[in-house]
Amino acid sequence: MGAGAVTLFLCGDVMLGRGVDQILPHPGDPALRESYVLDARTYVELAEEATGPIPRRADYAYPWGDALGILDEVAPEVRVVNLETSVTRSDRFAPGKAVNYRMNPANLPALAVVRPDACALANNHVLDFGREGLAETLGTLAATGIAATGAGRDLDEARRPVIVPLAGDGRVLVFSFGMESSGIPPTWAASDHRAGVHLVPESSEHAAREITERVRKVRRPGDIAVASIHWGSNWGYQISRADVRFAHALIDGGVDIVHGHSSHHPRPIELYQGRLVLYGCGDLINDYEGIRGYEEFRDDLRLLYFASIDRDSGRLTQLRMTPMQSRRMRLCPAAPHDVEWLRATLDEFSGDFGARVYCDPDGMFVPV
């Protein structure tokens, strides 16, 4: 990569609530209102049955496991995560939600340990404990010095990007928004007089134009624009034509990276006009190990994405992806046969978008 490149760390959903919250130093109220599980500690027990004993009162770095060492080694200039949980002590469950995630604000060091520069919040769990829970989430993140985008006390704040200055010159602009296709209730949309998320109802050309117009108002020469989108279903590799057109319209309008998430497993990769489209980054941290169903998608396999972008052109110069596996609710290296399964799967479905996925000598995936 050239001297003018900047490397971003991108990932899928970081869910530090529910069962994960229960193994951290300050577990919150474990009460749930799900159809079959009424106590968050049950998810810890299910994971233990599947992969082995899990420590209680684990240190804040525990869920990240070996990923922290990889991040230190790669040393990306900018780190972007999607935090898919509320951060609240509230017990006011959002009505009509089948699943509600929350983490104790006292456990927020488990997010801070990865040193995120931008935290996307426009997803279908950030208001799981209503607008009271959202207010606590926003206040806790701000008090910890974690910059958030995609949700706010009004629409203007929810739309406002995180702006990350780069050494020397230039900035990374991170815009976060979500779609109803990911399960975000329409009533969660922020308005001029109501807190909520930056909700885009559908993948339309009109919506893409509105977003890119806001990008152009903020963007300066040398900036890199990231659109972090929570969209689509949880399972499967097929991408709708509307979503493909939407991603292309964002890039045509001035976005450099489309950072998609919501799916529980990695989805195809596309290089469009020299720019990166990640249709679904998959989960990164959660408490799903003991949950049955959809085993064919191997949602225990996770990816760390490191995208190097040319500062002058915004074009991708290199993408490297590190395969990981969640075991005992901790990220660890995946076994060679699992690495090959994930590579071959990504290669097959990314091929529909003209990208092939290879494994380099360091064991990282590289699309071409």
Helices and strands as residue ranges (DSSP letters): E 5-14, H 18-23, H 41-51, G 62-64, H 67-74, E 78-83, E 86-87, E 102-103, G 105-107, H 109-112, E 118-120, H 130-144, E 148-149, E 151-152, H 155-159, E 162-165, E 171-179, G 180-182, G 186-188, E 196-197, E 199-200, H 205-218, E 224-230, H 241-252, E 257-261, E 269-272, E 275-278, E 283-285, G 295-297, E 301-310, E 316-327, E 330-333, H 336-350, G 351-353, E 357-359, E 365-367
